[in-house]
């Protein structure tokens, strides 16, 4: 696991969300299959965390997550992502699901996310563990904040 300062934000049926306070990033850990209502509840909580903490990055630990339904994939691409982008989301680190169907779901979502109207994109990287994802996003967020402050 990761031994860094964090604040619990949300605990749902299949997902926990924490704020990694040292780098002001969201950590979202998901397990199993999430029916539509459960998936959307946790996704909306991610938006709440982005807004409340003015965070620019999310680490998704999806190792134990299952397939994401087609409707939820479309909703994430067309509804969640534009809202997250408007709130400042710019960096995503994904710990790849062990389930092949989970992997396909995640990769489909990421591949179909379009740049915002100004052409700015979100950087997303795939990882096999949280420490590697944390190190990458820590550097990325530091550079992003420096760019935003310039």
C-alpha positions in Angstrom: 0.0 0.0 0.0 1.0 3.6 0.2 2.3 5.3 3.3 1.5 9.0 2.7 -0.7 11.4 4.6 -4.3 11.1 3.5 -7.8 12.1 4.6 -10.8 9.8 4.1 -13.5 11.4 1.9 -16.0 8.7 1.0 -16.7 5.0 1.7 -19.2 3.3 -0.6 -20.3 -0.2 -1.3 -17.4 -0.9 -3.7 -15.3 2.2 -3.6 -13.3 4.3 -1.1 -12.0 7.8 -1.9 -9.2 9.5 0.0 -7.4 12.8 -0.5 -3.6 12.4 -0.6 -2.9 15.7 1.2 0.8 15.9 0.4 0.2 16.2 -3.3 -3.5 17.3 -3.2 -4.6 14.3 -5.3 -7.6 11.9 -5.1 -7.1 8.2 -4.5 -10.0 6.0 -5.5 -9.9 2.3 -4.7 -12.6 0.2 -6.4 -13.4 -3.5 -5.9 -15.8 -5.8 -7.7 -18.7 -5.0 -10.1 -20.6 -1.8 -9.5 -24.2 -1.6 -10.6 -25.1 1.7 -12.3 -26.4 3.6 -9.2 -23.3 2.6 -7.2 -20.9 3.5 -10.0 -22.5 6.9 -10.5 -22.6 7.6 -6.8 -18.9 7.1 -6.4 -18.1 8.9 -9.7 -20.1 11.9 -8.4 -18.2 11.8 -5.1 -15.0 12.0 -7.1 -16.4 15.3 -8.7 -17.2 16.5 -5.2 -13.6 15.8 -4.1 -12.1 17.5 -7.1 -14.2 20.6 -6.3 -13.7 20.6 -2.5 -10.0 20.1 -2.6 -9.2 21.9 -5.9 -7.4 18.7 -7.0 -6.0 18.2 -10.5 -5.2 14.4 -10.3 -6.8 11.1 -9.5 -5.2 7.7 -8.9 -7.6 4.9 -9.6 -6.7 1.6 -8.0 -8.8 -0.7 -10.2 -6.9 -3.9 -9.6 -9.9 -5.7 -8.1 -12.5 -3.9 -10.2 -14.7 -5.8 -12.7 -16.2 -4.7 -16.0 -17.8 -1.3 -16.3 -21.1 -1.5 -18.1 -21.7 0.1 -21.5 -24.0 2.8 -20.1 -21.5 3.7 -17.4 -18.7 3.9 -20.0 -20.7 6.3 -22.1 -21.8 8.3 -19.1 -18.2 8.6 -18.0 -17.0 9.7 -21.4 -19.9 12.1 -22.1 -20.9 13.4 -18.7 -18.4 12.7 -16.0 -15.2 13.6 -17.9 -16.3 17.1 -19.1 -17.5 17.9 -15.6 -14.2 16.7 -14.1 -12.2 18.7 -16.6 -14.2 21.8 -15.8 -13.3 21.3 -12.1 -9.6 21.1 -12.9 -8.9 17.4 -13.5 -5.8 17.0 -15.7 -3.9 13.9 -14.6 -5.0 10.3 -14.1 -3.0 7.3 -12.9 -4.7 4.0 -13.4 -3.7 0.8 -11.7 -4.9 -1.7 -14.3 -7.7 -4.2 -13.4 -6.6 -7.8 -13.1 -9.9 -8.7 -14.9 -9.5 -8.7 -18.7 -13.0 -7.3 -19.0 -12.2 -4.6 -16.5 -9.1 -3.8 -18.6 -11.1 -3.5 -21.8 -13.7 -1.3 -20.1 -11.1 1.1 -18.7 -9.1 1.3 -21.9 -12.2 2.0 -24.0 -13.1 4.9 -21.7 -9.7 6.4 -21.8 -9.3 6.0 -25.6 -12.6 7.8 -26.3 -12.1 10.8 -24.0 -11.8 13.9 -26.2 -9.7 17.0 -25.5 -11.7 19.9 -24.2 -12.9 22.7 -26.6 -9.6 24.5 -26.1 -7.7 21.4 -27.2 -6.2 20.7 -23.8 -6.0 17.0 -22.9 -5.8 15.0 -19.7 -2.6 12.9 -19.3 -3.3 9.3 -18.3 -0.9 6.6 -17.5 -1.3 2.9 -16.6 0.5 1.2 -13.7 0.6 -2.1 -12.0 0.9 -0.7 -8.4 0.0 2.4 -6.3 3.6 3.5 -5.4 4.6 3.8 -9.1 1.4 5.6 -9.9 1.9 7.9 -6.9 5.5 8.8 -8.0 4.4 9.6 -11.6 1.4 11.7 -10.6 3.4 13.5 -7.9 5.9 14.8 -10.5 3.1 15.5 -13.1 1.0 17.5 -10.6 4.1 19.5 -9.4 4.8 20.4 -13.1 1.2 21.2 -13.8 0.8 23.5 -10.8 4.1 25.3 -11.8 2.7 25.8 -15.3 -0.7 27.1 -13.9 1.1 29.5 -11.6 3.3 30.9 -14.4 
